[in-house]
Amino acid sequence: MHPQFSQLTPRWFYRAFNYTGSIGDFRYRFLHEDNETIHAAVYTVYCYEVARDVVEQDFPWTDEGVEQLKNWLQEHYDAFLQKK
């Protein structure tokens, strides 16, 4: 698992209500408005607002949900690397 994903824990998401990150042209975004759900998105090259390849999914803000989120991110990152 990529080191940027492996550090994610439920507590980590208290950093910000809207968090963006990237690994080169692979970009990701986390948004939460409550303490129950993390809305995740992955996309490439451009900012979230104009990207044409945004893939989104919601995850519960629990230990299990964050593990699912980390695996989901890794799957999309692996697919991104395969396209390069």
C-alpha positions as CSV (number, residue, x, y, z in Angstrom):
1,M,0.0,0.0,0.0
2,H,1.3,3.5,-0.9
3,P,2.7,5.2,2.2
4,Q,0.3,8.2,1.8
5,F,-2.7,5.8,2.1
6,S,-1.3,3.6,4.9
7,Q,-1.2,6.6,7.3
8,L,-4.9,7.2,7.1
9,T,-6.9,6.5,10.3
10,P,-10.3,7.7,11.5
11,R,-8.5,10.3,13.7
12,W,-6.5,11.5,10.7
13,F,-9.6,12.9,9.0
14,Y,-10.1,15.5,11.8
15,R,-7.3,17.5,10.0
16,A,-9.8,19.3,7.7
17,F,-13.3,19.1,6.4
18,N,-12.1,19.2,2.9
19,Y,-8.7,17.7,2.2
20,T,-6.9,17.2,-1.2
21,G,-3.7,15.4,-1.9
22,S,-1.8,13.9,-4.9
23,I,0.8,11.5,-6.0
24,G,2.0,13.1,-9.2
25,D,-1.0,13.4,-11.5
26,F,-3.1,11.0,-9.4
27,R,-5.2,13.2,-7.2
28,Y,-7.7,12.5,-4.3
29,R,-10.1,14.5,-2.2
30,F,-11.8,13.8,1.1
31,L,-14.8,15.7,2.3
32,H,-16.9,15.3,5.4
33,E,-19.8,17.4,6.8
34,D,-20.5,15.2,9.8
35,N,-18.7,12.6,11.9
36,E,-20.3,9.6,10.1
37,T,-19.3,9.7,6.4
38,I,-16.2,10.4,4.4
39,H,-16.9,11.3,0.8
40,A,-13.8,10.3,-1.3
41,A,-13.0,11.2,-4.9
42,V,-10.1,10.3,-7.2
43,Y,-9.2,12.0,-10.4
44,T,-6.2,13.0,-12.5
45,V,-4.4,16.0,-13.9
46,Y,-6.8,18.8,-13.2
47,C,-8.6,20.2,-10.1
48,Y,-11.7,18.4,-8.8
49,E,-14.0,21.0,-10.2
50,V,-13.0,20.6,-13.8
51,A,-11.7,17.0,-13.9
52,R,-13.6,14.8,-16.3
53,D,-12.5,11.5,-14.8
54,V,-13.8,11.9,-11.2
55,V,-14.7,8.7,-9.4
56,E,-16.5,9.1,-6.0
57,Q,-17.6,6.9,-3.2
58,D,-18.8,7.3,0.4
59,F,-17.3,5.4,3.3
60,P,-18.3,5.2,7.0
61,W,-16.1,7.1,9.3
62,T,-15.1,4.0,11.3
63,D,-12.0,1.8,11.5
64,E,-13.6,-0.6,9.0
65,G,-14.7,2.2,6.7
66,V,-11.3,3.8,6.6
67,E,-9.7,0.4,5.8
68,Q,-12.2,0.1,2.9
69,L,-11.3,3.7,1.8
70,K,-7.6,2.9,1.9
71,N,-8.1,-0.2,-0.2
72,W,-10.3,1.7,-2.7
73,L,-7.6,4.4,-3.1
74,Q,-4.9,1.8,-3.7
75,E,-7.0,0.0,-6.3
76,H,-7.6,3.3,-8.2
77,Y,-3.9,4.3,-7.8
78,D,-2.8,0.8,-9.2
79,A,-5.2,1.3,-12.1
80,F,-3.8,4.8,-12.7
81,L,-0.2,3.3,-12.8
82,Q,-1.3,0.7,-15.3
83,K,-2.5,3.4,-17.7
84,K,0.8,5.2,-17.7
